[in-house]
Amino acid sequence: MTRQALWPSLLEPSRQGDDGLCTVSAKGVRVRLADGRELLCGTSGLWNANLGYGNEAIAEAVATSLRDASYLSVFRYENAYARRAAQALVDVCGPHYRRVLFSTSGGAANDLVMKLARLHHALRGDSGRKVVVGLRGSYHGLTFGSFGLTGEDLGQQLYGVDQRLVRHVSGDDPAELAELLERQGGRVAAVVVEPVRGSGAVPLSPHYLGRLLGLRERYGFLLVADEVATGFGRTGPFFASQEWPSQPDVLVTSKGLTNGTMAAAAVVVSAELARSFDRPGVVLAHGETQAGTPSTCAAILATLEEMDRLDAVGRSRALSRKLDGKLAELVREHPRVLGTEGRGCFRALKLAGRDGGPLPGSEVAAVVAAVRDAGAVTHPGPGGVQLIPALTYTDAELTELLDRVRAGLDAHTAAVAGTGVAG
Ligand SMILES: Cc1ncc(COP(=O)(O)O)c(C=O)c1O
């Protein structure tokens, strides 16, 4: 078999080299494939192109910055683009926050966060506090540190990922976290949570959040909101944690930060936490050559301006209300749809298999493929598919997405009935 030079991520060999899975261009909310088809994008890229593809203002800002300063670093230097982007991020995050560290991916940013938390406690004379707690089923990236923190089993054992200083607890029942803290509270440096767990689009319940915030008061760990996916209007507010009764110590943002145009992430640190590092000689051992470059920061600044100009948060809320109605209709009318999960423009459909029970994981890819054949890109999720439309979707595009999902489900149902394959 002839292989393409490209070794794509998380795609098993039998599905590699397929022109039906190779995109060649993207504009608005549509992507074109190498086989010539054009598909409606129901995933906002990898949940990052919140404003749709091909935003002219962002493209222009990046092009201008590349001509002005093709490269400047934030490694033992500062640069003016990074200063401006950091301040703009602090402004949008709110007065609770004070400082920003730049990174190049959600995974690398979570690595940084773990180092930041441990250094913070060491500076307070508590260097024994090194344990970082994540939630079972969570996703924080696949770099070695973030892979360890990721609570979904993606082969951490096989790859020798070091999880000796990581613990995972339930994201549904806070009692498990409370018990862990009772036993090891003095060793816990940070608890990292996704406000809406990406895998399954499951929001933290108000009860869980209340307990979590109370436990932070009691045990003194840093609370980190991994908003890599939930930021930039994805779940309603600009950042999901802005609706929490009390703010996290650290907020991590990445996907929507440049509307998917650059390898960018930012770790936004509260004023109070930032103060603990503000003394002579303190240096955090984290730096990335491509973090905080002029083009990245120009993209961040332009994305923030476009979020504002396009009223992306307002549009996200309006689209979310329409999604509520359309998804309720789908649950009522379609026998394969058992229910929905999620918030804002971050939704999951829970589907039924042939026996009426939850769709088995082994069948999810076939459903995603059937919806793709019906003309729309959706994301695989536990027992179903996830819908993560651009916040700028029109009513007609939303109707089209739901129609294509229905058509895909019908085709999959017919194919399963035809072959007698369980699913
Ligand atoms: C909540 C969360 N954290 C971290 C990551 C990892 O980001 P990246 O793929 O940029 O490393 C993701 C990616 O999906 C995510 O959803």
The ligand as an ORCA input file, in Angstrom:
! r2SCAN-3c Opt
* xyz 0 1
  C     -10.229     21.438     27.585
  C      -9.038     21.179     26.717
  N      -7.813     21.311     27.232
  C      -6.712     21.097     26.489
  C      -6.813     20.709     25.174
  C      -5.569     20.445     24.402
  O      -5.325     21.454     23.497
  P      -4.260     21.254     22.317
  O      -4.832     20.281     21.365
  O      -4.123     22.628     21.752
  O      -2.994     20.775     22.961
  C      -8.069     20.570     24.588
  C      -8.203     20.154     23.179
  O      -9.202     19.671     22.740
  C      -9.219     20.803     25.378
  O     -10.459     20.667     24.888
*
